Amino acid sequence: MIKSILSRKVEIRNNGLNGKGIFAKEFIKKGEMVFIKGGHLLTRNEIFSTGVINSYFPISD
C-alpha cells in the first residue's frame, strides 16, 4: 500500500481562494519535512513511456 505522510505540525484545510492548502499548527524548523506524497519512484524513461502516469512531481533528474 502506498500512502502519503503528513506531519502532526500541519493540517490540510480550505484556503478560501482555490481549494485546499497545508497550514502550520506549530513552529516548523527550516528544512524540517512536513509532507511526503506517496507514490512510485520511476526513471525518466518510465515516466514518459507509461500511459498510467498522468502527473508527476520530479524529485531530481
N, C-alpha and C positions, 0 to 999 in steps of 0.2 A: 504494500500500500504506500502510495506517495502522498505526503502531506506537507503543508506549509507550517512554519513555526512563527509565532508571534510572541514577542517579549511581554511579560506582565507589566512592563513600564509604559506600554502604549495601548490604545484602543482604536477600533475602527468605528467611525460614526459618520453621519451625514454632514457634509461640509456646507450645505446650503447654496452652493454655486453650481457644481457639476457632478454631484453624486457623493460617493463615499471617499473618506480620506483617513490617514493614520495620524492620530494625535497623541502627544505625550501626556501621561498621567503623573510621571515623576521625572526628575532630572535625568538626562541621558548624557553620559560622558562622550567626549569626542572619540570616534572610532568604534563605539560600542554597537554590537549587532542588535537590531530591534526586529527584523523581519527576514525570514528565509522563505522564498517561494518554492514550493515543492515542484518537482518536475524530473525530467531526464537530462543527463549530460550527453550531448551529441557532438560529433565532429562537425566542422564546417560543411563537409560533403554530405553528411546525413541530414543536416538542416535543409539544404537546398534540393535534395533528391527525394524527399518523402512527401507524400500528399497528405499525411496525417497531421503534421505540424503546420498550423496556420498563423502562429505568432510565437515570438521568442524574445528573450532578453539575454543577449550575449554577456557572459562574464568577462571573457577576453578572447583574443584570437588563439 
